[in-house]
Amino acid sequence: MDASQIISKISLWNDRDKAIEKGLEKFNNETAKKVAVDTQARIGCKGKEKFWYGYKRNLSVCMKLGLITKVAVTPANVPDGKALKHICPKESVVFADKGYCGKHPSKIMQRNGCINKAILKNNRNGKDFKRDGWISKRRMPFERVFSKQCKRARYRGIAKTQFQAFMQAFAHHFKRLIVIKDSLLQET
């Protein structure tokens, strides 16, 4: 599981100029609701320095075949752990990054009968670097699924962006099925 950005730069600078004209001091998530063209997009942050305006694509990937099993799009300011309820599988092992460690994601995984294999944040009690290294090695082959997805929003609004994410998942499936078919043919 992981989340990646979908950037909605339809008219961000125009939106900022509208906010200044209306006397609003800065362009943030509160002013974006009032002046932005895409009123459902928000300002999100990954780490401490990487900001974008748009949405987050939350994906769940089958580690056996590399196929996307669940897709959800949320505004960019929604934390990864809060979006987990939309993409959490039933009764499986969940390998996830630091965005999914915490009490709230753990409760969701436990409710769905999942085993939590999320990497712990460095400031958490019980942090085991060897365990987290092992988890990272298991997740590494599937990180390309998240990184290869288009990062631009083609439409305005969360429903249309959700549709875009579904279509991208279908395209990924068709490409992946060709690889799976070829590997099965080589085995026989």
C-alpha positions in Angstrom: 0.0 0.0 0.0 1.1 3.5 -0.7 -0.1 6.9 -1.7 1.2 9.1 -4.5 0.4 12.6 -5.6 -1.9 13.8 -8.3 -1.1 17.5 -9.1 -4.0 19.8 -10.1 -2.3 22.9 -11.5 -5.2 23.9 -13.6 -5.0 27.6 -12.7 -3.2 27.7 -9.4 -1.5 31.0 -10.0 -4.8 32.6 -11.0 -6.4 31.2 -7.9 -3.7 32.7 -5.8 -4.2 36.1 -7.5 -7.9 35.9 -6.8 -7.2 35.3 -3.1 -4.9 38.3 -3.0 -7.6 40.5 -4.8 -10.2 39.4 -2.2 -7.9 40.6 0.6 -6.9 37.1 1.8 -3.3 37.1 3.0 -2.2 33.7 1.7 -3.4 30.8 -0.4 -3.9 27.8 1.8 -6.5 25.0 2.2 -9.1 27.4 3.7 -8.8 30.0 1.0 -8.6 27.4 -1.8 -12.2 26.4 -1.0 -13.3 30.0 -1.7 -11.3 31.0 -4.8 -9.9 27.9 -6.5 -11.2 26.6 -9.8 -11.0 23.0 -8.4 -12.7 23.5 -5.1 -12.1 19.9 -3.9 -8.3 19.9 -4.4 -6.1 20.7 -1.4 -2.5 21.5 -0.6 -0.7 18.4 0.5 2.8 17.7 1.8 5.2 14.8 1.7 8.0 15.1 4.1 8.7 18.7 5.2 9.6 20.3 1.9 7.5 18.7 -0.9 4.2 20.5 -1.3 1.6 20.2 -4.1 -1.9 21.2 -4.8 -4.3 18.5 -5.8 -5.1 14.9 -4.6 -3.6 11.7 -3.3 -4.0 8.4 -5.1 -4.1 5.6 -2.6 -3.3 2.1 -4.0 -3.3 -1.4 -2.7 -1.2 -3.8 -4.8 -1.2 -7.6 -4.8 2.3 -8.7 -4.1 1.9 -12.0 -5.8 1.0 -10.7 -9.3 1.7 -6.9 -9.1 -1.8 -6.0 -9.9 -3.7 -3.0 -8.3 -6.5 -4.4 -6.1 -8.0 -1.2 -4.7 -7.9 2.5 -5.7 -9.0 5.6 -3.8 -8.5 9.3 -4.4 -8.6 11.8 -1.5 -7.7 15.5 -1.2 -4.0 15.9 -0.8 -4.2 17.1 2.8 -5.8 13.7 4.0 -3.1 11.6 5.8 -2.3 8.2 4.3 -3.5 6.4 7.5 -7.0 8.0 7.2 -7.4 6.9 3.6 -6.5 3.3 4.6 -10.2 2.5 5.3 -10.9 2.8 1.5 -8.1 0.5 0.3 -7.4 -2.0 3.2 -7.8 -5.6 2.0 -9.5 -8.3 3.9 -7.4 -11.0 5.8 -3.9 -10.5 4.4 -0.5 -9.1 5.3 -0.2 -5.4 4.7 3.2 -4.1 3.8 3.2 -0.3 4.0 5.4 2.7 4.6 5.6 5.0 7.6 2.4 6.8 6.6 0.5 3.7 7.8 2.0 3.2 11.2 0.0 4.4 14.1 -3.1 3.6 16.2 -5.8 4.5 13.6 -4.3 2.4 10.7 -3.6 -0.5 13.1 -7.2 -0.5 14.2 -8.4 -0.5 10.6 -6.1 -3.4 9.7 -7.1 -5.4 12.8 -10.8 -4.9 12.0 -10.2 -6.3 8.5 -8.2 -9.2 9.8 -4.9 -8.0 8.4 -1.4 -8.4 9.8 0.3 -5.0 10.0 3.8 -4.9 8.5 4.1 -1.1 8.3 7.5 0.5 8.7 7.7 2.3 12.0 8.6 6.0 12.2 12.0 6.6 13.8 10.5 8.2 16.9 8.3 5.2 17.7 8.9 2.8 20.6 9.9 -0.6 19.4 11.6 0.6 16.2 13.6 -2.3 14.8 15.8 -1.2 11.8 16.4 -4.8 10.8 12.7 -5.5 10.6 12.0 -2.3 8.7 14.9 -3.2 6.3 13.3 -6.6 5.6 9.9 -4.9 5.0 11.5 -2.4 2.6 13.1 -5.2 0.6 9.7 -6.9 0.2 8.0 -3.7 -0.9 10.8 -2.5 -3.3 9.7 -4.4 -6.4 6.2 -3.0 -6.1 7.2 0.7 -5.6 7.3 1.1 -9.4 3.6 0.6 -9.5 3.2 3.8 -7.5 5.9 5.7 -9.2 4.8 4.9 -12.8 1.3 6.3 -12.4 0.6 9.7 -14.1 0.9 12.5 -11.5 -1.3 15.1 -13.3 -5.0 15.6 -12.7 -6.8 15.7 -16.1 -10.1 16.8 -14.6 -11.6 19.0 -11.9 -13.2 17.4 -8.9 -12.6 14.3 -6.8 -15.1 12.0 -8.7 -13.5 12.7 -12.1 -10.0 12.3 -10.6 -11.2 9.0 -9.0 -12.3 7.9 -12.5 -8.9 8.9 -13.9 -7.2 6.7 -11.3 -9.4 3.7 -12.1 -8.6 4.0 -15.8 -4.9 4.2 -15.0 -5.2 1.1 -12.9 -6.9 -0.7 -15.8 -4.1 0.4 -18.2 -1.6 -0.9 -15.6 -3.5 -4.2 -15.4 -3.4 -4.7 -19.2 0.4 -4.0 -19.3 1.0 -6.3 -16.3 -1.1 -9.2 -17.7 1.1 -9.2 -20.9 4.1 -9.7 -18.6 2.4 -12.4 -16.6 1.2 -14.2 -19.7 4.7 -14.2 -21.2 6.3 -15.5 -18.0 3.7 -18.3 -17.8 4.4 -19.3 -21.4 8.2 -19.4 -20.8 7.6 -21.8 -17.9 5.8 -24.3 -20.0 
